[in-house]
Amino acid sequence: MNIEEFLQWFNSLGVHTDNVTVSFSDHHGFGLYSCQPFIEKDSLVLSIPETLFIKPSYQIEDFSGFEHIILHLLQEKLHPYVKFLRSISCIPSWRRFSTEQYPRQLTNPMKKHLEKYNQSRNKFTQYNDEEFLWAYYAINTRCVHFDMERDSKEQDDNLCLIPYLDFVNHSVQPNTISKFNPTTRSYDIYAIKSIEFNEQITFLYNPHSNVDLFIEYGFILQSNPYNQLNLEDDLQQILSNEQIQLFKSFNYWNSLEFYPGDNDLSWTVIKAIELSFNQTEWSPYDDPSSKELTKKIQEFVKLVQENIEKDFQRWATEYFLNEKMILYKDFQTILHDTSIVINKSTLVT
């Protein structure tokens, strides 16, 4: 089904789409654009009734809500929305290039992503790889959080697909906010700033880093304030197995990232670095106190820098040249900002 057929079906359902129109661009793909001369702040831009949501049926006990919707897409081949989804590409490009030597900042979350994917794949042995791949990513790239009012509060049990709403693209500077209206039983989009004619309608999917966006959706942004630099691999280079297990025993093996801007260094990162050279005096609860700490943190930043240089030199890609350039710039910016924070900080009092 092409876009014209899909829109003809959707418009026949009585949903008011007077404020917006669907358009396609090479850069953004399909998107939703204002077709009004001016949309005022706080105005209702679009409202989709709950009757159109595709929600989990929960008929199979060991299936998550996510997996129930996968089954729905695979079985329901005549539904106009499903037919339209089959006509477009939803699969992140990196899934087609598994032999690339991606940097560790990508390979570690890719591994976690694929573990989750394969857990679901093993439940659908009656379908071939391409069918399942399409269905999985049609949901993963388009689903919306929706409270299914069940005992489980897991993300994969509280979600749905909403036709037409999924034309709204992600932005870190969105012009709308979306939420479910329990009174009207509809998913509504409201303008959070004035919107001009032919301006793209956007909202913030989540505060995703470029690494997350690349893996989950297949795109990255030129500028993204939510970027972060994961340090687990780097910390494993300076900590012994014994020290790592000690650190984990206090539930500290989390928030192990550097961030852009003038954010303070993660307390758990500082404590991990302190543990690496000062285990005999290390306390899990006290603020770091070693006089060597600032020097050791600077040495650690240098190690992270060297690791990134090696990883990106090894990533000899032909397909992801732009993504490689942006991600490298992202990590360099974070390290630069971190160095400034360290130089300004008084880590030892």
Rosetta blueprint (number, residue, H / E / L):
1 M L
2 N L
3 I H
4 E H
5 E H
6 F H
7 L H
8 Q H
9 W H
10 F H
11 N H
12 S L
13 L L
14 G L
15 V L
16 H L
17 T L
18 D L
19 N L
20 V E
21 T E
22 V E
23 S E
24 F E
25 S E
26 D L
27 H L
28 H L
29 G E
30 F E
31 G E
32 L E
33 Y E
34 S E
35 C L
36 Q L
37 P L
38 F E
39 I E
40 E L
41 K L
42 D L
43 S L
44 L E
45 V E
46 L E
47 S E
48 I E
49 P E
50 E H
51 T H
52 L H
53 F L
54 I E
55 K L
56 P L
57 S L
58 Y L
59 Q L
60 I L
61 E L
62 D L
63 F L
64 S L
65 G H
66 F H
67 E H
68 H H
69 I H
70 I H
71 L H
72 H H
73 L H
74 L H
75 Q H
76 E L
77 K L
78 L L
79 H L
80 P H
81 Y H
82 V H
83 K H
84 F H
85 L H
86 R H
87 S L
88 I L
89 S L
90 C L
91 I L
92 P L
93 S H
94 W H
95 R H
96 R H
97 F L
98 S L
99 T L
100 E L
101 Q L
102 Y L
103 P L
104 R H
105 Q H
106 L H
107 T H
108 N H
109 P H
110 M H
111 K H
112 K H
113 H H
114 L H
115 E H
116 K H
117 Y H
118 N H
119 Q H
120 S H
121 R H
122 N L
123 K L
124 F L
125 T L
126 Q L
127 Y L
128 N L
129 D H
130 E H
131 E H
132 F H
133 L H
134 W H
135 A H
136 Y H
137 Y H
138 A H
139 I H
140 N H
141 T L
142 R L
143 C L
144 V E
145 H E
146 F L
147 D L
148 M L
149 E L
150 R L
151 D L
152 S L
153 K L
154 E L
155 Q H
156 D H
157 D H
158 N L
159 L E
160 C E
161 L E
162 I L
163 P L
164 Y L
165 L H
166 D H
167 F H
168 V L
169 N E
170 H E
171 S L
172 V L
173 Q L
174 P L
175 N L
176 T E
177 I E
178 S E
179 K E
180 F E
181 N E
182 P L
183 T L
184 T L
185 R L
186 S E
187 Y E
188 D E
189 I E
190 Y E
191 A E
192 I L
193 K L
194 S L
195 I E
196 E E
197 F L
198 N L
199 E L
200 Q E
201 I L
202 T E
203 F E
204 L L
205 Y L
206 N L
207 P L
208 H L
209 S L
210 N H
211 V H
212 D H
213 L H
214 F H
215 I H
216 E H
217 Y L
218 G L
219 F L
220 I L
221 L L
222 Q L
223 S L
224 N L
225 P L
226 Y L
227 N L
228 Q L
229 L E
230 N E
231 L L
232 E H
233 D H
234 D H
235 L H
236 Q H
237 Q H
238 I H
239 L L
240 S L
241 N H
242 E H
243 Q H
244 I H
245 Q H
246 L H
247 F H
248 K H
249 S H
250 F L
251 N L
252 Y L
253 W L
254 N L
255 S L
256 L L
257 E E
258 F E
259 Y L
260 P L
261 G L
262 D L
263 N L
264 D L
265 L L
266 S L
267 W H
268 T H
269 V H
270 I H
271 K H
272 A H
273 I H
274 E H
275 L H
276 S H
277 F H
278 N L
279 Q H
280 T H
281 E H
282 W L
283 S L
284 P L
285 Y L
286 D L
287 D L
288 P L
289 S L
290 S L
291 K L
292 E L
293 L H
294 T H
295 K H
296 K H
297 I H
298 Q H
299 E H
300 F H
301 V H
302 K H
303 L H
304 V H
305 Q H
306 E H
307 N H
308 I H
309 E H
310 K H
311 D H
312 F H
313 Q H
314 R H
315 W L
316 A L
317 T L
318 E L
319 Y L
320 F L
321 L H
322 N H
323 E H
324 K H
325 M H
326 I H
327 L H
328 Y H
329 K H
330 D H
331 F H
332 Q H
333 T H
334 I H
335 L H
336 H H
337 D H
338 T H
339 S H
340 I H
341 V H
342 I H
343 N H
344 K H
345 S L
346 T L
347 L L
348 V L
349 T L
